[in-house]
Amino acid sequence: MKTSIPWGRWAFLFLLCLIIGWEAILAGYKLSQFPYQAVDFFQHDFLARFLQQGGSFTDPSWPIRIGSTLGLRLPPSLERTAPLLLYQPIVLPLFWVLALFPMHVAYAIWLAISLMLIGWTGWRIARTLGVSPAPVLFALGMWPAMWHVLLLGNIDVLAWALMNAGWMALLRDRPRWGGFWIGWATALKGFPIFVTVPWLRNSGRPLVEGLAIGMLTSILWGTLWVGPTGGGFLLRHLTDYQMALEMFMPANNSLLAWLWAFAGPPIQDEKGIRFYGLLYPRLVLPPRPLSILGAAFLLSLAGVWTRQQRGEPSLVEGGLWLSLGLLIWPVSWINYHIYLFTPLTALALYRNRLRPLTRWMLRMMIIPLTIALSYGAITAISAPYMTVSFLLGSTRLLLLGLFFRAAQELQPRNRSGG
């Protein structure tokens, strides 16, 4: 007898085809626009070539100076922020070697290294979760945010791999090694430190020692390449970097940007487009103090919940804290969905043990991910309102709720990998 395919499966296949087609089109477009669409690789490559020509790391004009030599130019916003990136010293040796090659060859090598790193990390995740690597690697290949990060040449690929190496070590009861790798990821991006919170209650001292050694080692590694004056230069200009980032607020999806999208003052991006909060000018509130108060409230709730937990922590509980960190971190891009791949994979494996509403929330996550490669266009056409910050900031809240519910539902039955 002929059976019909459930509508849910048809919807899944439709979304899968949508993602594949969208990624193929956008990937082809971005590769055809090299180097201007690979802006993150572009700025790291610029710095390495500038230093190879005898330039100084503490010269903030290097994007313009090396750009005029090569006949290229970074976007004006990156000319302001690239010289002040705190993680530049840590990744500088890699891009120094890549800059020995022509730029297009260096980018091809970067893509090859990144793909191998993504594949190796995916294999490690599957092995830790006790499943076949094939579906995990397929899911990684369908992860829109991962492709976006990959084509940008973003160092989030490195931070993601380091964070997962730390996670795998923690799940194997190796807290010092787990802390060490997460310490390096924290030095690159900051928020990966949130994943360690559930493990602190069981292996606090070894984990803290590993974190301290990892962060200290990464700082010393960076200082080795730029010297103490380079590190001092970055610290002195930290507030300048924060101010320069305000023009990116309409594409940000942190708690700060979410509140700004409601009642924030006007902002103008590098293209001259003016954005402001939904309630402006009837109600204008200072977003930063509100963001700090909101973060304190969310942290206190999560802290109370964590103190009530017993037994071994899980990836889902780690996902809860990581999604909280991504929400309250002042800069939070759609790219950062890649960091949630592992806990969401664990949730997918254990979805039959979740309640119907939680399973529905998990399925709904595919919707914001399908637009991950197009948020820039949506940002521009939604002006003057910060629609993307509102939409994706709400997604961060939804993710927080998803992991909170799932951790409650799974915790009594499973306290290890899932």
ZICORFEN-V338183 format. One record per pair of residues at least 24 apart in sequence whose ideal C-beta (glycine too) atoms are under 10 Angstrom apart, sorted by the first residue. I is the first residue (numbers start at 1). GAP is how many residues later the second one is. If there is no record, write none. Layout:
i->[I:I]
gap->[GAP:GAP]
This chain:
i->[8:11:11:12:12:15:15:15:15:15:15:16:16:16:18:18:19:19:19:19:19:19:19:19:19:20:20:22:22:22:22:22:22:22:23:23:23:23:23:23:23:23:23:23:23:24:25:26:26:26:26:26:26:26:27:27:27:27:27:29:29:30:30:30:30:30:30:31:31:31:34:34:34:34:34:34:35:35:35:35:35:35:35:35:36:36:36:36:37:37:37:38:38:38:38:38:38:38:38:38:38:39:39:39:39:39:39:39:39:40:40:40:40:40:40:40:40:40:40:40:41:41:41:41:41:41:41:41:41:41:41:41:41:41:42:42:42:42:42:42:42:42:42:42:42:43:43:43:43:43:43:43:43:43:43:43:44:44:44:44:44:44:44:44:44:44:44:44:44:44:44:44:45:45:45:45:45:45:45:45:45:45:45:45:46:46:46:46:46:46:46:46:46:46:46:47:47:47:47:47:47:47:47:47:47:48:48:48:48:48:48:48:48:48:48:48:48:49:49:49:49:49:49:49:50:50:51:51:51:51:51:51:52:52:52:53:56:56:56:56:56:57:57:57:57:57:57:57:57:57:57:57:57:58:58:58:58:58:58:58:58:58:58:59:59:60:60:60:60:70:72:75:75:76:76:76:77:77:77:77:77:77:77:78:78:79:79:80:80:80:80:80:80:80:81:81:81:81:81:81:81:82:82:83:83:83:83:83:84:84:84:84:84:84:84:84:84:84:84:85:85:85:86:86:86:86:86:86:86:86:86:86:86:87:87:87:87:87:87:87:87:87:87:88:88:88:88:88:88:89:89:89:89:89:89:89:89:89:89:89:89:89:90:90:90:90:90:90:90:90:90:90:90:90:90:91:91:91:91:91:91:92:92:92:92:92:92:93:93:93:93:94:94:95:95:96:98:106:107:107:110:110:110:111:111:111:111:113:113:114:114:114:114:114:114:114:114:114:114:114:115:115:115:117:117:117:117:117:118:118:118:118:118:118:118:118:118:120:120:120:121:121:121:121:121:121:121:121:121:121:122:122:122:122:122:122:124:124:124:124:124:124:125:125:125:125:125:125:125:125:125:126:127:128:128:128:128:128:128:128:128:128:128:128:129:129:129:129:129:129:129:129:129:129:129:129:130:130:130:130:131:131:131:131:131:135:135:135:136:136:136:136:136:139:139:139:139:140:140:140:142:142:143:143:143:143:143:143:143:143:144:144:144:144:144:144:144:144:144:144:144:144:145:145:145:145:145:145:145:145:145:145:145:145:145:146:146:146:146:146:147:147:147:148:148:148:148:148:148:148:148:148:148:149:149:149:149:149:149:149:150:150:151:152:154:154:154:155:155:156:156:156:156:156:156:156:156:157:157:158:158:158:158:159:159:159:159:159:159:159:159:159:159:159:159:160:160:160:160:160:160:160:160:160:160:161:162:162:162:162:162:162:162:163:163:163:163:163:163:163:163:163:163:163:163:164:164:164:164:164:166:166:166:166:166:166:166:166:167:167:167:167:167:167:167:167:167:168:168:168:169:170:170:170:170:170:170:170:170:170:170:170:171:171:171:171:171:171:171:171:173:173:173:173:173:174:174:174:174:175:175:175:175:175:175:175:175:175:175:175:175:176:176:176:176:176:176:176:176:176:176:177:177:177:177:177:178:178:178:178:178:178:179:179:179:179:179:179:179:179:179:179:179:180:180:180:180:180:180:180:180:180:180:181:181:181:182:182:182:182:182:183:183:183:183:183:183:183:183:183:183:183:183:183:184:184:184:184:184:184:184:185:185:185:185:186:186:186:186:187:187:187:187:187:187:187:187:188:188:189:189:189:189:189:190:190:190:190:191:191:191:191:191:191:191:191:191:191:191:191:191:191:192:192:192:193:193:193:194:194:194:194:194:194:194:194:194:194:194:194:194:194:195:195:195:195:195:195:195:195:195:195:195:195:196:196:196:196:197:197:197:197:197:197:197:197:197:197:197:197:198:198:198:198:198:198:198:198:198:198:198:198:198:199:199:199:199:199:200:200:201:201:201:201:201:201:202:202:202:202:203:241:242:242:242:245:245:247:247:247:248:248:248:248:249:249:249:249:249:249:250:250:250:250:250:250:250:250:250:250:250:250:250:250:250:250:251:251:251:251:251:251:251:251:251:251:251:251:252:252:252:252:252:252:252:252:252:252:252:252:253:253:253:253:253:253:253:253:253:253:253:253:253:253:253:253:253:253:253:253:253:254:254:254:254:254:254:254:254:254:254:254:254:254:254:254:255:255:255:255:255:255:255:255:255:255:255:255:255:255:255:255:255:256:256:256:256:256:256:256:256:256:256:256:256:256:256:256:257:257:257:257:257:257:257:257:257:257:257:257:258:258:258:258:258:258:258:258:258:258:258:258:258:258:258:258:259:259:259:259:259:259:259:259:259:259:259:259:260:260:260:260:260:260:260:260:260:260:261:261:261:261:261:261:261:261:261:261:261:262:262:262:262:262:262:263:263:264:264:264:264:266:267:267:269:269:269:271:271:273:273:273:273:274:274:275:275:275:275:275:275:275:275:275:276:276:276:276:277:277:277:277:277:278:278:278:278:278:280:280:288:291:291:292:294:294:295:295:295:295:295:295:296:298:298:298:298:298:299:299:299:301:301:302:302:305:305:305:306:309:309:309:309:310:310:310:311:311:311:311:312:312:312:312:312:313:313:313:313:314:314:314:314:314:314:314:314:314:314:314:314:315:315:315:315:315:315:315:315:315:315:315:315:315:315:316:316:316:316:316:316:316:316:316:316:316:316:316:316:316:316:316:316:316:317:317:317:317:317:317:317:317:317:318:318:318:318:318:319:319:319:319:319:319:319:319:319:319:319:319:320:320:320:320:320:320:320:320:320:320:321:321:321:322:322:322:323:323:323:323:323:323:323:323:323:323:324:324:324:324:324:326:326:326:327:327:327:327:327:327:328:328:329:332:332:332:332:333:333:333:334:334:334:334:334:334:334:334:334:334:334:334:335:335:336:336:337:337:337:337:337:337:337:337:338:340:340:340:340:340:340:342:343:343:343:343:343:343:344:344:344:344:344:345:346:346:346:346:346:347:347:347:347:347:347:348:349:349:350:350:350:350:350:350:350:351:353:353:353:353:353:353:354:354:354:354:354:355:355:355:355:357:357:357:358:358:358:358:358:358:358:358:358:359:359:360:361:361:361:361:361:361:361:362:362:362:362:364:364:364:365:365:365:365:367:367:368:368:368:368:368:368:369]
gap->[355:352:355:351:354:127:348:351:352:354:355:126:350:354:348:352:123:124:125:128:347:350:351:353:354:121:122:122:125:348:349:350:351:352:118:119:120:121:123:124:125:128:347:349:350:123:348:118:121:122:125:346:347:348:120:121:123:124:346:122:344:117:118:120:121:122:343:76:80:120:69:70:73:74:117:119:35:37:39:68:69:71:72:118:36:37:38:39:114:115:116:65:66:69:72:73:112:113:114:115:116:35:36:38:39:43:113:114:115:38:42:45:109:111:112:113:114:115:116:295:54:57:62:65:66:69:70:73:109:110:111:112:113:114:25:30:31:32:33:36:40:61:65:110:111:31:32:35:36:38:39:40:42:45:52:110:38:41:43:44:47:48:50:51:52:54:55:62:66:109:110:111:25:27:50:51:53:54:56:58:61:62:65:108:24:26:27:28:32:33:36:37:49:53:57:35:36:38:41:42:44:45:48:49:52:40:43:44:45:46:47:48:49:50:51:52:58:46:47:49:50:51:54:57:33:49:41:44:45:48:174:175:44:47:48:46:170:171:173:174:177:26:31:32:35:168:169:170:172:173:174:176:177:25:168:169:171:172:174:175:176:178:179:24:174:24:173:177:180:33:31:195:196:171:194:195:167:168:170:171:192:193:194:166:192:165:191:160:161:163:164:165:167:190:159:160:161:163:164:166:167:159:162:150:151:154:157:158:149:150:152:153:154:155:156:157:158:160:161:70:149:156:101:102:103:104:136:145:148:149:151:152:155:68:71:72:100:101:102:103:131:135:147:67:134:137:138:142:146:98:129:130:132:133:134:135:136:137:138:141:142:145:65:68:69:94:97:98:128:129:131:132:133:135:136:64:67:68:97:131:134:129:130:132:133:134:138:128:129:131:132:61:64:58:60:129:55:47:44:46:40:43:47:39:40:42:46:44:45:32:35:36:37:39:40:41:42:43:44:47:26:35:42:40:41:43:44:45:25:28:31:32:39:42:43:220:223:41:44:45:36:39:40:41:42:43:44:47:220:221:24:39:42:219:220:223:37:40:41:43:44:218:39:42:43:190:216:217:220:221:292:219:41:36:39:40:41:43:44:187:214:218:288:289:39:42:186:213:216:217:219:220:221:287:288:289:219:286:287:288:214:215:217:218:286:210:213:214:205:206:209:212:213:202:205:206:209:198:201:205:224:227:194:195:197:198:201:202:226:229:190:191:193:194:222:224:225:226:227:228:229:230:188:189:190:191:192:193:194:195:196:223:224:227:228:189:191:192:195:226:191:225:226:185:186:187:189:190:224:225:226:227:228:184:185:186:187:188:189:223:185:188:222:183:179:181:184:33:34:29:32:33:177:179:180:182:183:178:181:26:27:30:31:25:26:27:28:29:30:31:32:33:177:179:180:25:28:29:32:175:176:178:179:181:182:24:24:25:26:27:30:52:56:25:26:28:29:30:32:33:155:159:175:176:179:28:31:175:177:178:26:29:30:33:41:44:45:48:25:28:29:32:148:151:155:175:176:147:174:249:41:25:26:28:29:32:33:37:40:143:145:148:28:141:142:143:144:147:245:246:26:29:30:33:139:29:32:33:36:24:25:27:28:29:30:31:32:33:34:35:36:27:29:30:31:32:33:34:35:37:38:29:30:33:36:37:25:28:29:32:33:36:24:27:28:29:30:31:32:33:34:35:36:27:29:30:31:32:33:34:35:37:38:29:30:33:25:28:29:32:33:24:25:26:27:28:29:30:31:32:33:34:35:36:27:29:30:31:33:34:37:29:30:33:154:25:28:29:32:27:28:29:30:31:32:34:35:30:34:136:140:142:147:150:135:139:140:141:63:130:131:133:134:135:136:137:138:139:140:141:145:148:130:133:147:128:129:132:105:108:124:126:127:128:129:130:131:132:133:134:135:145:118:120:122:123:124:125:126:127:130:144:147:148:117:122:125:126:102:105:106:109:116:120:121:123:124:125:127:128:108:111:114:115:116:117:118:119:120:121:122:123:209:113:114:118:119:122:106:113:105:106:108:109:110:112:108:109:110:111:110:90:46:88:89:85:86:24:26:28:83:85:131:141:26:38:81:82:137:140:24:25:26:125:128:129:130:132:133:134:135:136:137:138:139:140:24:82:83:124:125:127:128:129:135:137:138:141:77:78:79:80:81:82:127:134:136:137:140:141:73:74:78:79:80:81:83:84:115:122:133:135:136:137:138:139:140:141:142:143:144:37:41:72:73:74:75:76:77:78:79:82:135:138:139:142:32:35:36:37:39:40:43:69:71:72:73:74:75:77:138:141:142:31:32:34:35:36:38:39:71:72:73:74:75:76:133:137:30:34:73:74:75:129:131:132:133:135:136:139:29:32:33:36:69:74:128:131:132:133:134:135:136:137:138:139:26:27:28:29:30:31:32:34:35:130:131:134:25:26:27:28:30:31:126:129:130:133:26:124:125:126:127:128:129:130:131:132:133:25:28:124:127:128:131:24:27:24:26:122:125:118:117:119:110:111:114:109:112:106:107:110:111:109:110:104:107:108:109:110:111:112:113:114:107:108:109:110:107:108:109:112:113:106:107:108:109:112:104:105:42:37:39:36:33:34:29:30:32:33:34:35:32:26:29:30:99:102:25:26:29:99:103:98:102:99:102:103:101:98:99:102:106:101:102:105:100:101:104:105:99:102:103:104:105:94:98:102:103:29:32:36:92:93:96:97:100:101:102:103:104:27:28:29:30:31:32:34:35:88:92:95:101:102:103:27:28:30:31:34:38:86:87:88:89:90:91:92:93:94:95:98:101:102:26:86:87:89:90:91:93:94:98:24:25:28:85:89:24:25:26:27:28:80:81:83:84:85:87:88:79:80:81:82:83:84:85:86:87:88:79:82:86:77:78:81:72:73:74:75:76:77:78:79:80:81:72:75:76:79:80:70:73:74:66:68:69:70:72:73:68:72:67:57:60:61:64:39:42:59:34:35:37:38:39:40:41:42:54:57:58:61:37:40:56:60:28:31:32:35:55:58:59:62:34:25:29:56:59:62:63:75:56:59:60:63:64:75:25:55:58:59:62:73:60:64:68:71:72:55:56:59:60:63:71:70:68:69:56:59:60:63:64:67:68:55:53:56:57:60:61:65:48:51:52:55:56:50:51:53:54:44:45:48:43:44:45:46:47:48:50:51:52:43:47:42:37:38:40:41:42:44:45:37:40:43:44:31:34:38:30:33:34:37:24:28:24:26:27:28:30:31:26]
